[in-house]
Every structure is written in structure tokens, then in C-alpha cells.
Amino acid sequence: MRLAALLALLCALCLAAPARAADPATVAVGYIPVGDCLQLYVAEAEGYFAAEGLAVKGLAMKGGAVIAPAVEGGEVAIGWSNTVSIILAHARGFDFAFLAPGAEGKIGSNDVHALLVPAGSAVASVKDLAGKTVAINTLGNINEAAMRALAEKAGLAPEAVRLVEVPFPDMTTALAKGSVAAALAIEPFVTDATSRGAARILDPSPHAAFGDPYLIGAWFAKKSWIDSHPKEAAAFARAVAKASAFIAAQPQKARDILAGRTRLSPELAAKIALPRFPEALDPAALQGVIDVCARFRLLEMPFPAAELLDVPGR
């Protein structure tokens, strides 16, 4: 009788004990330590990943040229990349797709790129760059397509401007030395160079040909990983969407988080232009980039933006 009572008590205690929460799923994410990846910093700082049951392991990398192979090889499950790199990878048969919104450019309010020339340059318009050298960070990416479109708009042949690769942090020095006539730079380097009088803006919206808004870059993964990890993929997308809503609602706090996660001073973080961070992927914002890539032969032929979107169920 005493044994039966003891067993009953143990059963009651087991039933009354709260169920142990499942361990968070670890997801490795490759990112670039710049403002375009602000969603990641906010989601970590505000606990959105943890709330979704994720333990995100962020790996800072130099750019899409490093992140894409890391995603392909399984070193990271999710990565951030500019859209053109993923568009071109898709055309070559890679199994990549965007699963969560990233950064959008919008003319006049969210221009994070600008075409710069030295402060004392005689160049007055893009047409004056015919036969001259312009710095972009990487050939075959979104900035090459942008420069080709700018040349065409100015009445030049797309190849009339010579493009060379110069890392973003080195562009102001290249302008000062005269090794390039112009540079397609990104924040914070645009604000830093212009505020110091080292450069002036020749074109404040060099990516306008892609549309308004246009998708600068976003979070991507292999479709096979999304299919085999639907819960983790959906949880990541929800956390990113929450971060986008936070950035829109509390921009100053978001900039404080940005300064804390990058080498930006609080003063510079407060002044730079930031992209727009949508809460959902917009196919139209991606289609314009695809079409421009095809027009300037970075891509053999355009394809529907839906082919590159694999938004997991929420």
C-alpha cells in the first residue's frame, strides 16, 4: 500500500513538472559587418532569434564572394549577399534562393550608394567619365550593372567607362591619388568622404535603373536546406521580419545597435544613410535587378524573380 502511494506521488510530480523547453536549433549565418546587415544585429540584440528557438552563430565575412561558397559547402546555412551575385549563381545552376528580406534602396530616402569624384574634379556629369577609370568593389556584381546603366543613360556605350576593382575602404584613397576618376561607394564611406571634403557626389542614386525600390541584397540559403529545415528557415525569416519592424519603429536605437556592432563611431552611425528594411520580400524589387543584368549581358537572359524566392511558411 505504501509502495503504491509512493508511485502515485512520483507520477503526480512528473505530471506537474513543466515540460523542458527544447534546446534551441543552432544555425550558422554568414554576414558582412556593414549597415546592410542591421537586421541580424537587431535580431540578436532584441532576442528575436532566441524567441524563435534559434541559436544563431554569426560569422563575419568579407563579402558574397566568400559567403556563397560557404553556403554551398555547408560551412554556414544562411548568408547575406547582394542580389546580383545570387542572380548570376542561379543562372549557373546553383541551388540558392532568398528566404528572408534584406536591404532595399529607395531613391531620395534610402540611397546607401553614391558615385563620388574628388572634390576638385572637373568631371561634371557621368558623360565626362568616357574613357576614364571608375572604381567598383567587385566586377560582375550589382555595382558593375549600375555603372553600365549609368553610362547608357548618359548616352555612352556601356563599355566606355573602364571599371576596376577597389575595396570600398580604399576608394577615397584611390580618388585622392588620381588612380581612378570616380568611385561607386557605399555608406559609411560616402558620408565620411563627403563630410571631410575629400570627395563630392556626382550621382546620389546610381542604382536608379533597377527600380524604386530595388533589392540591394538579402538573406539566402540553398533550397535543399530550406526544404530539409523548414522550421529553422521559417523561424529565421520571422526573426528578421521582427527586426525590420523594430528598425522602422525605433531608428535611433537601431543606429545605436549598429554602432555597437561595427567600427562606426556613434556620430557617423547617426549620419549615414541606411537602406530600407522591408518585412517581406517583394518580387518586383528583385525583378528590376534581374532585367538590368540581362540588358547589360551579365546574364544571358532574364527569368522570373519567383525562381529565386523560397520564403518558408510562417
VMD Tcl script that draws the C-alpha trace (Angstrom):
set ca {
  {0.00 0.00 0.00}
  {2.85 2.34 0.93}
  {4.63 1.48 -2.37}
  {1.51 2.24 -4.39}
  {1.14 5.60 -2.70}
  {4.79 6.44 -3.40}
  {4.43 5.57 -7.08}
  {1.30 7.68 -7.32}
  {3.12 10.63 -5.74}
  {6.03 10.30 -8.18}
  {3.65 10.20 -11.14}
  {1.86 13.28 -9.89}
  {5.14 15.16 -9.52}
  {6.23 14.18 -13.02}
  {2.95 15.34 -14.49}
  {3.09 18.59 -12.53}
  {6.66 19.40 -13.57}
  {6.85 21.79 -16.52}
  {7.95 20.28 -19.81}
  {11.58 21.07 -20.54}
  {11.94 23.52 -23.36}
  {13.59 22.11 -26.44}
  {17.17 23.15 -26.97}
  {17.48 25.98 -29.50}
  {18.45 24.97 -33.01}
  {21.93 26.21 -33.91}
  {22.13 27.95 -37.29}
  {25.39 29.34 -38.70}
  {24.89 32.61 -40.60}
  {27.45 34.38 -42.80}
  {27.21 38.15 -42.88}
  {29.16 41.29 -43.81}
  {29.86 43.70 -40.91}
  {28.15 46.69 -42.57}
  {24.86 48.55 -42.18}
  {23.11 46.38 -44.77}
  {23.12 43.53 -42.24}
  {21.49 45.58 -39.48}
  {18.59 43.12 -39.19}
  {20.97 40.48 -37.86}
  {22.38 42.80 -35.18}
  {18.92 43.91 -34.08}
  {17.50 40.36 -34.01}
  {20.38 39.29 -31.78}
  {20.27 42.35 -29.53}
  {16.50 42.22 -29.05}
  {16.36 38.45 -28.57}
  {14.24 37.71 -31.63}
  {16.27 34.67 -32.67}
  {16.14 33.23 -29.16}
  {12.38 33.83 -29.01}
  {12.03 31.82 -32.22}
  {14.03 28.92 -30.81}
  {17.23 29.67 -32.71}
  {20.83 29.94 -31.55}
  {22.35 31.93 -34.40}
  {26.10 31.69 -34.81}
  {27.11 34.72 -36.85}
  {30.30 34.55 -38.90}
  {31.62 37.88 -40.21}
  {32.91 37.52 -43.78}
  {34.36 39.85 -46.43}
  {31.51 39.61 -48.93}
  {29.29 37.50 -51.13}
  {32.29 36.04 -52.95}
  {33.21 34.30 -49.69}
  {29.72 33.77 -48.28}
  {28.23 31.98 -51.31}
  {30.87 29.20 -51.32}
  {30.42 28.89 -47.55}
  {26.67 28.34 -48.02}
  {27.27 25.95 -50.90}
  {29.79 23.94 -48.87}
  {27.69 23.88 -45.70}
  {30.03 25.99 -43.57}
  {27.06 28.28 -42.96}
  {23.38 27.53 -43.54}
  {22.26 31.08 -44.31}
  {24.18 34.00 -45.78}
  {23.74 37.62 -46.83}
  {24.57 38.61 -50.38}
  {23.96 41.35 -52.89}
  {21.25 40.27 -55.30}
  {23.38 40.18 -58.47}
  {25.76 37.56 -57.09}
  {22.84 35.25 -56.34}
  {21.16 36.04 -59.67}
  {24.32 35.01 -61.53}
  {24.77 31.93 -59.35}
  {21.19 30.89 -60.14}
  {21.88 31.26 -63.85}
  {24.87 28.92 -63.43}
  {22.70 26.29 -61.78}
  {23.39 26.87 -58.09}
  {20.64 25.87 -55.68}
  {20.32 29.26 -53.97}
  {17.21 31.20 -53.04}
  {16.36 34.22 -50.91}
  {14.37 33.20 -47.84}
  {14.09 36.49 -45.93}
  {14.06 40.19 -46.87}
  {17.27 42.15 -46.62}
  {18.02 45.70 -47.68}
  {16.17 47.81 -50.24}
  {17.31 51.01 -51.89}
  {14.81 53.80 -52.37}
  {15.58 56.97 -54.30}
  {15.79 60.07 -52.14}
  {15.35 58.41 -48.76}
  {17.41 55.23 -48.69}
  {20.31 55.77 -51.08}
  {23.23 53.94 -49.50}
  {25.40 54.11 -52.63}
  {26.70 57.19 -54.42}
  {29.02 57.87 -57.33}
  {31.87 60.00 -55.97}
  {34.55 62.11 -57.63}
  {37.40 64.08 -55.99}
  {36.22 67.37 -54.50}
  {38.21 69.38 -57.05}
  {37.47 67.20 -60.06}
  {36.46 68.80 -63.36}
  {34.06 65.91 -64.01}
  {30.58 67.44 -64.07}
  {28.47 64.50 -65.24}
  {28.66 60.79 -65.97}
  {29.19 61.65 -69.63}
  {32.54 63.19 -68.66}
  {33.70 59.75 -67.49}
  {34.02 58.42 -71.07}
  {37.41 56.78 -71.41}
  {38.13 57.21 -67.69}
  {38.52 54.66 -64.90}
  {35.88 54.13 -62.23}
  {36.28 52.07 -59.07}
  {33.71 49.48 -58.04}
  {34.14 46.96 -55.26}
  {33.74 43.81 -57.39}
  {33.29 43.12 -61.07}
  {30.24 41.10 -62.04}
  {28.09 42.35 -59.19}
  {25.35 44.91 -58.61}
  {27.72 47.85 -58.97}
  {29.02 46.82 -62.38}
  {25.42 46.60 -63.60}
  {24.71 50.03 -62.09}
  {27.68 51.66 -63.82}
  {26.74 50.14 -67.18}
  {23.23 51.54 -66.77}
  {24.57 54.99 -65.80}
  {26.81 55.07 -68.87}
  {23.92 54.16 -71.15}
  {21.69 56.81 -69.57}
  {24.42 59.39 -70.22}
  {24.50 58.46 -73.90}
  {27.69 56.43 -73.68}
  {28.37 52.87 -74.73}
  {28.21 50.72 -71.59}
  {31.89 49.81 -72.07}
  {33.00 53.44 -72.48}
  {33.81 53.63 -68.78}
  {36.65 51.38 -67.60}
  {35.81 49.59 -64.37}
  {38.40 48.38 -61.88}
  {38.06 46.59 -58.58}
  {38.89 48.62 -55.47}
  {37.69 47.63 -51.97}
  {35.20 50.10 -50.52}
  {37.53 51.24 -47.70}
  {40.26 52.09 -50.25}
  {38.16 54.11 -52.68}
  {38.72 57.53 -51.12}
  {42.49 56.97 -51.24}
  {42.25 55.91 -54.90}
  {40.36 59.12 -55.67}
  {42.95 61.23 -53.84}
  {45.84 59.59 -55.70}
  {44.13 60.06 -59.07}
  {44.27 56.36 -59.89}
  {40.52 56.49 -60.57}
  {38.35 59.37 -61.79}
  {35.29 58.26 -59.84}
  {34.20 55.59 -57.38}
  {30.87 53.93 -56.75}
  {30.99 53.91 -52.96}
  {28.70 52.74 -50.17}
  {27.92 54.03 -46.71}
  {29.61 54.80 -44.36}
  {32.36 55.72 -46.83}
  {30.10 58.13 -48.76}
  {29.28 60.24 -45.71}
  {32.79 60.00 -44.33}
  {34.45 61.17 -47.58}
  {31.99 63.98 -48.32}
  {31.86 65.31 -44.75}
  {35.67 65.57 -44.72}
  {35.70 67.36 -48.07}
  {37.65 64.54 -49.69}
  {35.00 63.90 -52.34}
  {31.74 65.16 -53.74}
  {28.72 63.30 -55.05}
  {28.39 63.09 -58.82}
  {25.24 60.92 -58.73}
  {23.32 60.34 -55.47}
  {21.20 57.46 -56.85}
  {23.46 55.36 -59.09}
  {21.20 52.32 -58.83}
  {18.03 54.03 -60.02}
  {17.90 51.85 -63.15}
  {16.96 48.86 -61.01}
  {13.65 50.37 -59.91}
  {12.27 52.17 -56.90}
  {12.59 50.40 -54.56}
  {15.09 47.75 -55.60}
  {16.51 44.86 -53.61}
  {20.17 45.54 -52.78}
  {20.72 42.24 -51.03}
  {19.02 39.70 -48.81}
  {19.37 36.53 -46.76}
  {19.73 33.37 -48.81}
  {20.25 29.64 -48.41}
  {20.26 26.52 -50.51}
  {16.76 25.43 -51.45}
  {17.65 21.93 -50.31}
  {18.50 23.29 -46.84}
  {15.23 25.25 -46.67}
  {13.31 22.10 -47.64}
  {15.10 19.96 -45.05}
  {14.99 22.58 -42.27}
  {11.57 24.24 -42.69}
  {11.16 25.15 -39.01}
  {14.57 26.80 -38.74}
  {14.14 28.63 -42.05}
  {10.70 29.94 -41.06}
  {11.95 30.94 -37.60}
  {14.85 32.90 -39.13}
  {12.50 34.68 -41.55}
  {10.14 35.64 -38.68}
  {13.01 37.00 -36.57}
  {14.30 39.08 -39.49}
  {10.81 40.47 -40.09}
  {10.58 41.46 -36.42}
  {13.95 43.19 -36.73}
  {12.74 45.13 -39.77}
  {9.70 46.32 -37.82}
  {11.95 47.38 -34.92}
  {14.26 49.36 -37.22}
  {11.29 51.22 -38.69}
  {9.76 51.94 -35.28}
  {12.95 52.79 -33.36}
  {15.51 54.09 -35.87}
  {17.75 55.77 -33.30}
  {18.03 52.68 -31.14}
  {18.73 50.66 -34.28}
  {21.58 53.04 -35.15}
  {22.94 52.64 -31.61}
  {22.96 48.88 -32.13}
  {24.72 49.40 -35.47}
  {27.47 51.47 -33.85}
  {27.91 48.81 -31.19}
  {28.31 46.02 -33.71}
  {30.57 47.74 -36.24}
  {33.55 50.06 -36.12}
  {31.39 53.10 -36.77}
  {31.52 55.93 -34.28}
  {28.12 56.83 -32.81}
  {28.40 60.20 -34.60}
  {28.94 58.62 -38.03}
  {26.33 55.92 -37.40}
  {23.81 58.70 -36.71}
  {24.53 60.48 -40.02}
  {24.86 57.78 -42.66}
  {22.04 56.78 -44.98}
  {20.59 53.35 -44.28}
  {18.70 51.08 -46.66}
  {15.05 50.34 -46.12}
  {14.45 47.04 -44.37}
  {11.12 45.56 -45.55}
  {9.27 42.91 -43.59}
  {8.64 40.77 -46.69}
  {10.38 40.01 -49.96}
  {8.92 41.91 -52.91}
  {9.38 40.10 -56.26}
  {9.09 43.41 -58.14}
  {12.07 44.84 -56.20}
  {14.16 41.88 -57.40}
  {12.83 41.69 -60.97}
  {14.26 45.09 -61.91}
  {17.74 43.96 -60.93}
  {17.39 40.74 -62.96}
  {16.25 42.67 -66.02}
  {19.13 45.18 -65.85}
  {21.65 42.35 -65.51}
  {20.27 40.77 -68.67}
  {20.27 44.09 -70.53}
  {23.99 44.54 -69.95}
  {24.88 40.91 -70.66}
  {25.87 39.99 -67.14}
  {23.06 37.49 -67.56}
  {22.25 35.62 -70.78}
  {18.51 36.13 -70.41}
  {16.08 37.34 -67.73}
  {13.96 35.00 -65.65}
  {11.02 35.46 -63.23}
  {12.07 36.71 -59.80}
  {9.90 33.98 -58.24}
  {12.55 31.44 -59.23}
  {14.89 32.99 -56.67}
  {12.40 33.25 -53.81}
  {11.75 30.42 -51.38}
  {10.03 32.08 -48.46}
  {9.37 29.42 -45.81}
  {5.90 29.08 -44.34}
  {5.27 31.18 -41.26}
}
mol new
graphics top color blue
foreach p $ca { graphics top sphere $p radius 0.5 }
foreach p [lrange $ca 0 end-1] q [lrange $ca 1 end] { graphics top cylinder $p $q radius 0.2 }
display resetview
